[in-house]
Amino acid sequence: MSCDSRIALTKDVSLSRLVLGARRLLDGDSGRDADQIAWLIASAIDLGLTSFDHADIYGNCEVHAAFGAGMARWQGRREKIELVSKCDIMLVCANRPQNRLKHYDTSAGHIAASVDRSLANLGTDYLDLLLLHRPDPLMDADETAAALADLVKSGRVRAIGVSNFTPSQFELLASRLPFAIATNQIEMSVLKTTALTDGSLDQAQRLGYAPMIWSPLGGGSLFTGKEGREARVRAALAAVAAELGSGELVSVAIAWLLRHPARLVPVIGSMKPERLALMAKALEIDLDRQQWFTILEASEGRPVA
Ligand SMILES: NC(=O)c1ccc[n+]([C@@H]2O[C@H](COP(=O)([O-])OP(=O)(O)OC[C@H]3O[C@@H](n4cnc5c(N)ncnc54)[C@H](OP(=O)(O)O)[C@@H]3O)[C@@H](O)[C@H]2O)c1
């Protein structure tokens, strides 16, 4: 596998093998200005990360506009990158004064309005991929599917996916859409392995879609966590890294995900190019079964049965 290898989601849309998540773009006391964001975009592309994961709510709903300003400074061609975004979480924050409490909205009106606002803030006329961010218990599958199909028909969105959906929720929406759902973005890492057994990855292989994986380093807790599980996993990653002669836990943690046959697409959250470069090194690592199970055993705290 190389940094140049890509994952096809549909016949028209493919993603880079690792995707850069934008959720933390404005974190920190001083945030990031447009020049710094342009530099981050260019640095990611140099590493082969051409796909960027967003949501309308990131950074208290301010990340889209900041990234749009960064893209304008970057001055590269829009078609050289892929923009993924999400909608349906209604956040309580200063620029969403109508939201009295956090909730979900998969109505046709909200989906269309959210995408139009995302396009305006990002300064683009299409998203490569739109995901429903969270399953909405009030989702009317017919209405939601019609709204999503309209977005594709109008060219504002090139492919549709979901996030955090159970296989059953996925199949309900799929049953009403005129095209296949391109992906399910779910949480998984060496610290969070439920997708291996809850049916999500079985469904992905059965239907042939590549799942996107959020918080592939446990949101950073892999490095900072003091619990037994985190310490055990760090020790196992270090042992495997030493065996491979790579020396980098982070590369092995990402390689552990890439080893899965469902073609997982990690959405990595570091905002530091030097760390992104270590994660890109995962593409050169091919874990054997015993190395992979060493890490699973450490995560679960017991050998497999
Ligand atoms: N669909 C969903 O519901 C959902 C939910 C959450 C996230 N996401 C997506 O997934 C993306 C990634 O999530 P995430 O940010 O939680 O991913 P992550 O890659 O698991 O965690 C990123 C965090 O780990 C830290 N980190 C990385 N390498 C480190 C190291 N060697 N030592 C110490 N800290 C290290 C980063 O800090 P530095 O920046 O300092 O390197 C950053 O704070 C988000 O940006 C978003 O696009 C989606």
The ligand as a MOL file (V3000), in Angstrom:
LIG
                    3D

  0  0  0     0  0            999 V3000
M  V30 BEGIN CTAB
M  V30 COUNTS 48 52 0 0 0
M  V30 BEGIN ATOM
M  V30 1 N -18.5290 11.1250 12.6790 0
M  V30 2 C -18.3720 11.4470 13.9490 0
M  V30 3 O -19.2950 11.3380 14.7770 0
M  V30 4 C -17.0320 11.9460 14.4060 0
M  V30 5 C -16.7570 12.0900 15.7840 0
M  V30 6 C -15.4910 12.5430 16.1510 0
M  V30 7 C -14.5430 12.8450 15.1670 0
M  V30 8 N -14.8570 12.7220 13.8440 0 CHG=1
M  V30 9 C -13.8770 13.0070 12.7800 0
M  V30 10 O -12.7070 12.2770 13.0540 0
M  V30 11 C -11.6080 13.1810 13.0610 0
M  V30 12 C -10.5250 12.6440 13.9400 0
M  V30 13 O -10.9940 12.5480 15.2900 0
M  V30 14 P -9.9660 12.7810 16.4660 0
M  V30 15 O -9.3900 14.1430 16.3600 0
M  V30 16 O -10.6290 12.3800 17.7370 0 CHG=-1
M  V30 17 O -8.8560 11.7150 15.9990 0
M  V30 18 P -7.5410 11.0890 16.6190 0
M  V30 19 O -6.5650 11.0740 15.4840 0
M  V30 20 O -7.8960 9.8310 17.3090 0
M  V30 21 O -7.0580 12.1060 17.7360 0
M  V30 22 C -6.4410 13.3120 17.4300 0
M  V30 23 C -5.8320 13.8560 18.6980 0
M  V30 24 O -4.7220 13.0100 19.0440 0
M  V30 25 C -3.6170 13.8390 19.3040 0
M  V30 26 N -2.3860 13.1070 18.9460 0
M  V30 27 C -2.0690 12.5800 17.7600 0
M  V30 28 N -0.8330 12.0040 17.8030 0
M  V30 29 C -0.3910 12.2070 19.0480 0
M  V30 30 C 0.8120 11.8610 19.7130 0
M  V30 31 N 1.7840 11.1830 19.0990 0
M  V30 32 N 0.9440 12.2370 21.0080 0
M  V30 33 C -0.0460 12.9030 21.6360 0
M  V30 34 N -1.2120 13.2780 21.0520 0
M  V30 35 C -1.3780 12.9180 19.7690 0
M  V30 36 C -3.8110 15.0600 18.4170 0
M  V30 37 O -3.0920 16.1640 18.9260 0
M  V30 38 P -2.1790 17.1180 17.9640 0
M  V30 39 O -3.0990 17.8950 17.0910 0
M  V30 40 O -1.4540 17.9370 18.9770 0
M  V30 41 O -1.2600 16.2170 17.1940 0
M  V30 42 C -5.2940 15.2650 18.5200 0
M  V30 43 O -5.6310 16.0300 19.6700 0
M  V30 44 C -12.2110 14.5210 13.4570 0
M  V30 45 O -11.4130 15.6250 13.0580 0
M  V30 46 C -13.4970 14.4790 12.6930 0
M  V30 47 O -13.2590 14.8450 11.3400 0
M  V30 48 C -16.0810 12.2730 13.4490 0
M  V30 END ATOM
M  V30 BEGIN BOND
M  V30 1 1 1 2
M  V30 2 2 2 3
M  V30 3 1 2 4
M  V30 4 1 4 5
M  V30 5 2 4 48
M  V30 6 2 5 6
M  V30 7 1 6 7
M  V30 8 2 7 8
M  V30 9 1 8 9
M  V30 10 1 8 48
M  V30 11 1 9 10
M  V30 12 1 9 46
M  V30 13 1 10 11
M  V30 14 1 11 12
M  V30 15 1 11 44
M  V30 16 1 12 13
M  V30 17 1 13 14
M  V30 18 2 14 15
M  V30 19 1 14 16
M  V30 20 1 14 17
M  V30 21 1 17 18
M  V30 22 2 18 19
M  V30 23 1 18 20
M  V30 24 1 18 21
M  V30 25 1 21 22
M  V30 26 1 22 23
M  V30 27 1 23 24
M  V30 28 1 23 42
M  V30 29 1 24 25
M  V30 30 1 25 26
M  V30 31 1 25 36
M  V30 32 1 26 27
M  V30 33 1 26 35
M  V30 34 2 27 28
M  V30 35 1 28 29
M  V30 36 1 29 30
M  V30 37 2 29 35
M  V30 38 1 30 31
M  V30 39 2 30 32
M  V30 40 1 32 33
M  V30 41 2 33 34
M  V30 42 1 34 35
M  V30 43 1 36 37
M  V30 44 1 36 42
M  V30 45 1 37 38
M  V30 46 2 38 39
M  V30 47 1 38 40
M  V30 48 1 38 41
M  V30 49 1 42 43
M  V30 50 1 44 45
M  V30 51 1 44 46
M  V30 52 1 46 47
M  V30 END BOND
M  V30 END CTAB
M  END
